[in-house]
Amino acid sequence: MLWVSAYQIASMLKVRVVILLPEDGSIAVKAGYPPDDTLVDADIAAARWAWEHNRPAGRGADTLPGAKRLYMPLKTGRGAIGVVGLDNDRQGPLLTPEQQRLFDALADQAALAIERIHLVADVDKARLAAETDRLRTALLTSISHDLKTPLAGIMGAAGTIKDFGQGLSDEAKDELLQTVIDESERLNRFIVNLLDMTRIGAGAMEPNYSMQFLGDIVGSALTRASKIVSDHKVSTTIPADLPMVRVDPVLFEQVLFNLIDNAAKYSPDGTMISVTGWASEASVNIRVLDEGGGIPPEDLDRIFDSFYRVRKTDHVTAGTGLGLSICRGFVEAMGGTITAGNRPDRQGAMFTVTLPRQAEMQVDTQGEAA
């Protein structure tokens, strides 16, 4: 946009043009025509003076007339928003009265265009600030409501053992200790999700890639989730000849764990959770399916948003609403995509992860990728 404005002024007035805008308390060149033109110290001083005093400076002006260019402020109703510098190789006045009127019109257009850019930037900043506040509020709400649930279970079971341990049977003690372990693991999952989301939000996600067979990662994820799916049936269909993919095995295991955890959370006990894999010409795909109530249509567009949770039924356990958002962050960091939908064959939800298929890798005599 700025380059177009500079070109228009230059071509219609037959002058060289440079446009300067505020930056870090001063002004800096943002566009010009010809684009390789440079400023000397005298011109920089004249441009800065024109910006600070909202008056022309430089060639033909009363202030700093020794500059190569004439610098004039670009103005809108909100005041000066930049400076434009003009020069040519002719002797005498830089602009004729007719050219001055034309320049004023072109400068007004350029100033309005720059102001629109600033307004868009301001709107983006306001939106980002509002989103940050929303996430902060959601995080505090999540911590205060969801994280205290496992803590209450841990404190209650531990307190019972401490105060009434001598009168409890071994079976009752084992049950209370198991409650402590289960709720501690649940609390740990919440904290891991919060930390992972922080890493994603900070842009600190750098996958440690290696070639992996997804069947192995599926097996590891199911082993981790064995307690979570203990009241469900589990089916896996991963072809032995499924091509290997380039992923971070730790991150991808977390993706599958979160998807399996989500399936168990939103489907009744005794129902089937299925994990299937297949390959196409360009991708390798993993899908997790459940037999729960499915995803309401109004939730499909927001299912991967941070802290967003589909409305619960009675059997759904609490969560931070971060699991699926983390899945999307991890999968996209590894160059893949993840989609959510409802099963076409029966009631239930399905989540599909698609990873790019890698070309066959050549291996040297030492067994390392060539």
C-alpha positions as CSV (number, residue, x, y, z in Angstrom):
1,M,0.0,0.0,0.0
2,L,2.8,2.5,0.9
3,W,4.8,1.6,-2.1
4,V,1.8,2.2,-4.3
5,S,1.2,5.6,-2.8
6,A,4.9,6.5,-3.3
7,Y,4.7,5.4,-6.9
8,Q,1.6,7.4,-7.6
9,I,3.0,10.6,-6.3
10,A,6.3,10.0,-8.1
11,S,4.8,9.2,-11.5
12,M,2.2,12.0,-11.5
13,L,4.5,14.8,-10.2
14,K,7.7,13.5,-11.9
15,V,9.6,13.6,-8.6
16,R,11.5,11.2,-6.3
17,V,9.5,10.2,-3.3
18,V,10.2,8.8,0.2
19,I,7.6,8.0,2.9
20,L,8.6,7.9,6.5
21,L,6.4,6.7,9.4
22,P,6.9,6.7,13.2
23,E,9.0,3.9,14.7
24,D,10.4,3.6,18.3
25,G,10.0,7.3,19.1
26,S,11.4,8.6,15.8
27,I,10.6,8.1,12.1
28,A,12.0,5.6,9.6
29,V,11.8,5.1,5.9
30,K,8.9,2.7,5.0
31,A,8.6,3.2,1.2
32,G,10.1,5.1,-1.6
33,Y,10.3,5.5,-5.4
34,P,12.9,4.7,-6.7
35,P,13.0,2.0,-4.0
36,D,16.8,2.1,-3.7
37,D,17.0,5.8,-2.8
38,T,18.8,6.6,0.5
39,L,18.8,9.5,3.0
40,V,21.8,11.5,4.2
41,D,22.1,13.0,7.6
42,A,20.7,16.4,6.6
43,D,17.6,14.8,5.1
44,I,17.1,12.7,8.2
45,A,17.2,15.8,10.4
46,A,14.8,17.7,8.1
47,A,12.4,14.7,8.1
48,R,12.5,14.4,11.8
49,W,11.9,18.2,12.3
50,A,8.9,18.1,9.9
51,W,7.4,15.2,11.9
52,E,8.0,16.7,15.3
53,H,6.7,20.2,14.4
54,N,4.1,19.3,11.9
55,R,5.5,21.7,9.3
56,P,7.5,21.5,6.1
57,A,11.3,21.4,6.3
58,G,14.2,20.9,3.9
59,R,14.5,22.0,0.3
60,G,12.7,25.4,-0.4
61,A,11.4,25.6,3.2
62,D,12.4,28.0,5.9
63,T,13.8,25.3,8.1
64,L,16.9,23.2,7.1
65,P,16.8,24.4,3.5
66,G,20.1,22.6,2.8
67,A,18.4,19.2,2.7
68,K,18.1,17.4,-0.6
69,R,14.4,16.9,-0.3
70,L,11.4,18.9,0.8
71,Y,9.7,17.1,3.7
72,M,6.0,17.6,4.4
73,P,3.9,16.0,7.1
74,L,1.1,13.6,6.1
75,K,-2.0,14.7,8.0
76,T,-5.4,13.3,8.9
77,G,-8.1,14.5,11.3
78,R,-6.1,12.7,14.0
79,G,-3.0,14.8,13.3
80,A,0.3,14.0,11.5
81,I,0.8,10.3,10.9
82,G,4.0,10.4,8.8
83,V,6.2,12.4,6.5
84,V,6.7,12.4,2.7
85,G,9.9,13.7,1.1
86,L,10.1,15.0,-2.5
87,D,13.0,16.0,-4.8
88,N,13.9,16.2,-8.4
89,D,16.8,17.4,-10.6
90,R,15.3,20.6,-11.8
91,Q,16.3,24.0,-10.6
92,G,13.9,26.4,-8.9
93,P,10.7,25.6,-7.0
94,L,10.1,21.9,-6.5
95,L,6.4,22.1,-7.3
96,T,4.3,24.4,-9.3
97,P,1.0,25.7,-7.7
98,E,-0.9,23.2,-9.8
99,Q,1.4,20.4,-8.8
100,Q,1.1,21.5,-5.2
101,R,-2.7,21.1,-5.4
102,L,-2.3,17.7,-6.9
103,F,0.2,16.7,-4.3
104,D,-2.1,17.8,-1.5
105,A,-4.8,15.5,-2.9
106,L,-2.4,12.5,-3.3
107,A,-1.0,13.1,0.2
108,D,-4.5,13.1,1.7
109,Q,-5.2,9.8,0.0
110,A,-1.9,8.3,1.2
111,A,-2.5,9.6,4.8
112,L,-6.0,8.0,4.8
113,A,-4.5,4.7,3.6
114,I,-1.9,4.8,6.3
115,E,-4.5,5.7,8.9
116,R,-6.6,2.6,7.8
117,I,-3.5,0.4,8.2
118,H,-3.0,1.8,11.7
119,L,-6.7,1.3,12.6
120,V,-6.5,-2.3,11.5
121,A,-3.4,-2.8,13.6
122,D,-5.1,-1.2,16.6
123,V,-8.1,-3.5,16.1
124,D,-5.8,-6.5,16.0
125,K,-4.0,-5.4,19.2
126,A,-7.3,-4.8,20.9
127,R,-8.5,-8.3,19.8
128,L,-5.3,-9.9,21.0
129,A,-5.6,-8.1,24.4
130,A,-9.2,-9.2,24.7
131,E,-8.3,-12.8,23.8
132,T,-5.4,-12.8,26.3
133,D,-7.7,-11.5,29.1
134,R,-10.3,-14.2,28.1
135,L,-7.7,-17.0,28.3
136,R,-6.4,-15.7,31.6
137,T,-9.9,-15.6,33.1
138,A,-10.6,-19.1,31.7
139,L,-7.3,-20.4,33.1
140,L,-8.1,-19.0,36.6
141,T,-11.6,-20.4,36.4
142,S,-10.3,-23.8,35.3
143,I,-7.8,-23.9,38.1
144,S,-10.3,-22.8,40.8
145,H,-13.0,-25.3,39.7
146,D,-11.4,-28.2,37.9
147,L,-8.1,-28.6,39.7
148,K,-9.6,-28.5,43.1
149,T,-11.7,-31.6,42.4
150,P,-8.8,-34.1,42.4
151,L,-7.2,-32.2,45.2
152,A,-10.3,-32.6,47.3
153,G,-10.3,-36.3,46.6
154,I,-6.6,-36.6,47.6
155,M,-7.0,-34.6,50.8
156,G,-10.2,-36.4,51.8
157,A,-8.7,-39.9,51.3
158,A,-5.4,-39.0,53.0
159,G,-7.2,-37.3,55.9
160,T,-9.4,-40.4,56.4
161,I,-6.4,-42.7,56.5
162,K,-4.6,-40.3,59.0
163,D,-7.5,-39.8,61.3
164,F,-9.2,-43.2,61.2
165,G,-6.5,-45.5,59.8
166,Q,-6.4,-47.8,62.9
167,G,-10.1,-48.6,62.6
168,L,-10.1,-49.2,58.8
169,S,-9.8,-52.6,57.2
170,D,-7.0,-53.4,54.8
171,E,-9.5,-53.3,52.0
172,A,-10.7,-49.9,52.9
173,K,-7.2,-48.6,53.2
174,D,-6.3,-50.0,49.8
175,E,-9.3,-48.3,48.3
176,L,-8.5,-45.0,49.8
177,L,-4.8,-45.2,48.7
178,Q,-6.0,-46.1,45.2
179,T,-8.2,-43.0,45.3
180,V,-5.1,-40.9,46.2
181,I,-3.1,-42.5,43.3
182,D,-6.0,-42.0,40.7
183,E,-6.7,-38.4,41.7
184,S,-3.0,-37.6,41.7
185,E,-2.6,-39.0,38.2
186,R,-5.7,-37.0,37.1
187,L,-4.2,-33.8,38.7
188,N,-0.9,-34.5,36.9
189,R,-2.7,-34.7,33.6
190,F,-4.4,-31.4,34.2
191,I,-1.0,-29.7,35.0
192,V,0.7,-31.3,32.0
193,N,-2.0,-30.0,29.8
194,L,-1.6,-26.5,31.2
195,L,2.1,-26.6,30.8
196,D,1.8,-27.9,27.2
197,M,-0.7,-25.1,26.3
198,T,1.8,-22.6,27.7
199,R,4.5,-23.9,25.5
200,I,2.3,-23.8,22.4
201,G,1.1,-20.2,23.2
202,A,4.7,-19.1,23.7
203,G,5.8,-20.6,20.4
204,A,8.3,-22.8,22.1
205,M,7.1,-26.0,20.5
206,E,10.1,-27.6,18.6
207,P,9.4,-31.2,17.7
208,N,12.2,-33.7,18.0
209,Y,11.6,-35.6,14.8
210,S,12.3,-39.2,13.9
211,M,10.8,-41.8,11.6
212,Q,8.2,-43.8,13.6
213,F,5.6,-46.6,13.0
214,L,2.3,-45.2,14.3
215,G,1.3,-48.6,15.6
216,D,4.0,-48.5,18.2
217,I,2.9,-45.0,19.4
218,V,-0.7,-46.2,19.5
219,G,0.3,-49.1,21.7
220,S,2.2,-46.7,24.1
221,A,-0.7,-44.3,24.3
222,L,-3.2,-47.1,25.1
223,T,-0.9,-48.5,27.8
224,R,-0.8,-45.0,29.4
225,A,-4.6,-44.8,29.1
226,S,-5.2,-48.3,30.4
227,K,-6.9,-47.0,33.6
228,I,-8.9,-44.4,31.8
229,V,-10.4,-47.0,29.3
230,S,-10.7,-49.8,31.8
231,D,-14.6,-49.5,31.7
232,H,-14.6,-49.4,27.8
233,K,-13.9,-51.9,25.0
234,V,-10.9,-50.9,22.9
235,S,-10.3,-51.9,19.3
236,T,-7.3,-51.1,17.2
237,T,-6.8,-51.6,13.5
238,I,-3.3,-50.5,12.4
239,P,-2.0,-52.2,9.2
240,A,1.4,-53.8,9.6
241,D,2.5,-52.2,6.3
242,L,1.4,-48.7,7.3
243,P,4.2,-46.3,6.1
244,M,6.4,-44.7,8.8
245,V,6.0,-41.0,9.4
246,R,8.3,-38.2,10.6
247,V,6.9,-37.2,14.0
248,D,8.0,-36.4,17.5
249,P,7.0,-39.7,19.3
250,V,6.5,-38.0,22.6
251,L,4.2,-35.3,21.3
252,F,2.3,-37.7,19.1
253,E,1.7,-40.1,21.9
254,Q,0.3,-37.2,23.9
255,V,-2.0,-36.4,21.0
256,L,-3.3,-39.9,20.9
257,F,-3.6,-40.1,24.7
258,N,-5.7,-36.9,24.8
259,L,-8.0,-38.2,22.0
260,I,-8.4,-41.6,23.8
261,D,-9.0,-39.7,27.1
262,N,-11.6,-37.5,25.4
263,A,-13.4,-40.6,23.9
264,A,-13.6,-42.3,27.3
265,K,-14.8,-39.1,28.9
266,Y,-17.7,-38.5,26.5
267,S,-18.9,-42.1,25.9
268,P,-20.8,-44.4,28.3
269,D,-19.1,-47.3,30.1
270,G,-19.1,-50.5,28.1
271,T,-19.0,-48.8,24.7
272,M,-16.3,-49.3,22.1
273,I,-13.3,-46.9,21.5
274,S,-11.7,-47.6,18.1
275,V,-8.3,-46.5,16.8
276,T,-7.8,-47.1,13.1
277,G,-5.0,-46.2,10.7
278,W,-4.7,-46.1,6.9
279,A,-2.5,-44.5,4.3
280,S,-3.3,-42.6,1.1
281,E,-1.0,-41.5,-1.7
282,A,-0.1,-38.3,0.1
283,S,-0.8,-39.0,3.8
284,V,-0.9,-41.3,6.7
285,N,-4.0,-41.1,8.9
286,I,-5.1,-42.1,12.4
287,R,-8.7,-41.9,13.5
288,V,-10.1,-42.3,17.1
289,L,-13.8,-43.1,17.2
290,D,-16.2,-43.5,20.2
291,E,-19.8,-44.5,20.7
292,G,-20.9,-41.5,22.8
293,G,-23.4,-38.8,22.1
294,G,-21.4,-37.2,19.3
295,I,-20.5,-33.5,18.8
296,P,-23.4,-31.0,18.7
297,P,-23.3,-29.1,15.3
298,E,-22.9,-25.8,17.2
299,D,-19.8,-27.1,18.9
300,L,-17.9,-28.4,15.8
301,D,-16.3,-25.0,14.9
302,R,-15.0,-24.5,18.4
303,I,-14.1,-28.0,19.5
304,F,-10.4,-27.3,19.3
305,D,-10.5,-23.9,21.1
306,S,-8.6,-23.5,24.4
307,F,-10.8,-24.0,27.5
308,Y,-13.8,-24.8,25.4
309,R,-15.8,-27.8,26.5
310,V,-18.8,-29.5,24.8
311,R,-21.8,-29.4,27.2
312,K,-21.6,-32.3,29.5
313,T,-23.9,-35.2,30.3
314,D,-24.1,-36.8,33.7
315,H,-21.3,-39.3,33.1
316,V,-18.7,-36.8,31.8
317,T,-15.8,-36.1,34.2
318,A,-14.4,-32.7,34.7
319,G,-11.5,-31.4,32.6
320,T,-9.7,-28.2,31.8
321,G,-10.9,-28.0,28.2
322,L,-7.3,-28.0,26.9
323,G,-6.9,-31.6,25.6
324,L,-8.1,-31.1,22.1
325,S,-6.5,-27.7,21.8
326,I,-3.2,-29.3,22.7
327,C,-3.8,-32.0,20.1
328,R,-4.3,-29.4,17.4
329,G,-1.2,-27.4,18.5
330,F,1.0,-30.5,18.6
331,V,-0.3,-31.9,15.3
332,E,0.1,-28.6,13.4
333,A,3.6,-28.2,14.9
334,M,4.5,-31.5,13.2
335,G,3.1,-30.4,9.9
336,G,-0.2,-32.3,10.1
337,T,-3.9,-31.5,10.5
338,I,-6.6,-32.7,12.8
339,T,-10.4,-32.6,12.2
340,A,-13.4,-33.5,14.3
341,G,-16.8,-34.8,13.2
342,N,-19.6,-37.3,13.9
343,R,-19.5,-40.9,12.8
344,P,-21.6,-41.6,9.7
345,D,-22.3,-45.2,10.7
346,R,-23.6,-44.8,14.2
347,Q,-23.8,-42.3,17.0
348,G,-20.5,-41.1,18.2
349,A,-17.6,-38.7,17.5
350,M,-14.5,-39.2,15.4
351,F,-11.2,-37.4,15.3
352,T,-8.9,-37.8,12.4
353,V,-5.2,-36.9,12.4
354,T,-3.6,-36.6,9.0
355,L,0.2,-36.5,8.6
356,P,2.2,-35.9,5.4
357,R,3.6,-39.1,3.9
358,Q,7.3,-39.1,3.7
359,A,9.3,-40.1,0.6
360,E,11.2,-43.4,1.0
361,M,14.4,-42.6,2.9
362,Q,17.8,-43.9,1.7
363,V,19.9,-45.5,4.4
364,D,23.7,-45.5,4.3
365,T,26.0,-48.3,5.5
366,Q,26.1,-47.0,9.0
367,G,22.3,-47.1,9.3
368,E,21.7,-43.4,9.4
369,A,19.4,-41.5,7.1
370,A,21.4,-40.3,4.0
